[in-house]
Amino acid sequence: MPPVEPNFSLAEIESILQTELEKHPQARLADLFKLLNQACYGPTHMDPDPEKISENLRGELKFLTRSEGITWQDLGCGQGFYRINLTALDRGDETVQTLTNSILASRLQNGIDSEKWRQTWEKALPLLLMYINPLPEEYEMIDTCLHRELLPSHSEIYKRLYDPHYRVVWHAERVRISKGS
């Protein structure tokens, strides 16, 4: 079954945000914006060039220390996309190819509807503000991302504390990756 954009209720959006803040309590506005976008659209924002995806994966995997087990983070209440921790994967070409194929298979066929995304973000923002207190420059950066249809990098504090190395895939791709790692 090809990936479909989940239609999250307000309660599900709050659950997604709470789960992320339990795992990463120092997450900032950019991190939560990125999380919610990935929960809705998975890797659809990525360039669909398989060579670029594979090259980026090889480059990132080369410098990571392997950990045991596959670590998955459910981004959408069991409805859609997951983050897979790259440190849990083998470093071989077969793994890179499997993950590349999974990323490509996880992209939404119709792309990202920027107006719908804006509406989802505006619906989520009041919930988010119950948990964090963004700085004015964080709001400005998110406005820029919305206008330019960009996805921000993680905040510096998120990178420093949590060292994120993951990719986002559709839930049905978990089986393929688990077999190939």
C-alpha positions in Angstrom: 0.0 0.0 0.0 1.5 3.4 -1.0 1.9 6.0 1.7 -0.9 8.4 2.3 -0.9 11.6 4.2 -2.4 11.0 7.7 -5.3 13.2 8.8 -4.4 13.8 12.4 -7.0 14.9 15.0 -6.0 17.7 17.5 -5.6 15.0 20.2 -3.3 13.0 17.9 -1.2 16.1 17.2 -0.9 16.7 20.9 0.1 13.1 21.5 2.8 13.3 18.8 4.2 16.5 20.4 4.1 15.1 23.9 5.8 11.9 22.9 8.6 13.9 21.2 9.0 16.2 24.2 9.2 13.1 26.5 12.1 11.8 24.4 13.7 15.1 23.6 12.6 17.6 26.3 14.9 20.4 25.1 13.4 20.4 21.6 12.8 23.9 20.2 10.3 25.2 17.7 12.3 24.2 14.6 12.6 20.6 15.9 8.8 20.4 16.5 8.0 22.0 13.2 10.3 19.4 11.5 8.8 16.5 13.6 5.2 17.4 12.6 6.1 17.9 9.0 7.8 14.5 9.0 4.7 13.0 10.7 2.5 14.3 7.9 4.7 14.0 4.9 7.6 11.6 5.8 10.6 12.0 3.4 8.5 13.7 0.7 10.6 16.9 1.1 13.8 15.1 0.1 15.2 15.2 -3.4 14.1 11.9 -5.0 17.4 11.3 -6.7 18.5 7.8 -5.5 22.2 8.5 -6.1 22.1 11.6 -3.8 20.1 9.7 -1.1 22.6 6.8 -1.2 25.6 9.0 -1.2 24.3 11.0 1.8 23.5 7.8 3.7 27.0 6.3 3.0 28.6 9.6 4.1 26.6 9.7 7.3 26.9 6.0 8.2 30.7 6.1 7.7 31.1 8.3 10.8 28.5 6.7 13.1 29.2 4.2 15.9 26.9 1.1 15.5 24.5 0.4 18.4 22.5 -2.8 18.9 18.9 -3.2 17.8 16.8 -1.2 15.4 15.5 1.9 17.0 12.2 3.2 15.6 10.3 6.3 16.6 6.6 6.3 15.6 5.8 9.8 14.4 2.1 9.4 13.8 0.1 7.4 16.3 0.7 4.2 14.3 -0.8 5.8 11.1 2.1 6.5 8.9 5.7 7.5 9.3 8.6 6.4 11.5 12.1 7.6 12.1 14.8 4.9 12.0 18.0 5.5 13.9 20.9 5.1 11.5 23.2 3.9 14.3 21.2 0.7 14.5 21.9 -0.3 10.8 24.7 -2.2 9.2 27.0 -0.1 7.1 27.0 -2.3 3.9 25.9 -1.4 0.4 22.9 -3.7 0.7 21.6 -1.7 3.7 22.2 1.6 2.0 20.3 0.3 -1.1 17.4 -1.0 1.0 17.0 2.2 2.9 17.3 4.3 -0.2 14.5 2.2 -1.8 12.4 2.5 1.4 12.8 6.3 1.5 11.8 6.6 -2.2 8.8 4.3 -1.6 7.8 6.4 1.4 7.4 9.7 -0.5 3.8 10.9 -1.0 3.0 10.7 -4.7 1.2 14.1 -4.7 3.9 15.9 -2.8 3.3 18.4 0.0 0.3 20.6 -0.1 1.8 23.8 1.3 -1.6 25.3 2.2 -2.7 22.2 4.0 0.6 22.0 5.8 0.3 25.7 6.9 -3.2 24.9 8.3 -1.9 21.9 10.2 0.9 23.9 11.6 -1.4 26.7 12.7 -3.7 24.2 14.3 -0.7 22.6 16.2 1.0 25.8 17.3 -1.3 26.7 20.2 -0.8 23.1 21.6 2.9 23.4 21.2 3.0 26.7 23.1 1.6 24.9 26.1 5.0 23.1 26.3 7.6 25.5 25.0 8.2 29.2 24.9 9.8 30.1 21.6 12.0 33.1 21.1 11.0 35.7 18.5 13.8 34.6 16.1 12.4 31.1 16.2 9.0 32.3 15.0 10.7 34.3 12.2 12.6 31.3 11.0 9.4 29.2 10.9 7.6 31.9 9.0 10.5 31.9 6.5 10.3 28.1 6.2 6.5 28.3 5.6 6.9 31.0 2.9 9.7 29.3 1.1 8.4 25.7 1.6 11.5 24.6 3.5 12.2 22.2 6.3 14.6 23.5 8.8 17.6 21.7 10.3 17.4 20.7 13.9 18.2 23.4 16.5 21.7 23.6 17.8 20.7 22.4 21.2 18.8 19.4 19.7 21.9 18.5 17.7 24.2 18.8 20.7 22.1 16.9 23.2 20.5 14.2 21.0 22.9 13.8 18.0 20.1 13.0 15.6 21.0 10.5 12.8 17.8 9.1 11.3 15.7 8.8 8.2 11.9 8.8 7.9 10.0 6.0 6.2 6.4 4.8 5.8 5.4 2.2 8.4 5.1 -0.6 5.8 8.8 -0.2 5.0 9.8 -1.3 8.5 9.7 -4.9 7.5 12.0 -4.4 4.5 14.5 -2.5 6.5 14.4 -4.9 9.4 15.2 -7.8 7.1 17.9 -5.9 5.3 19.9 -4.6 8.3 
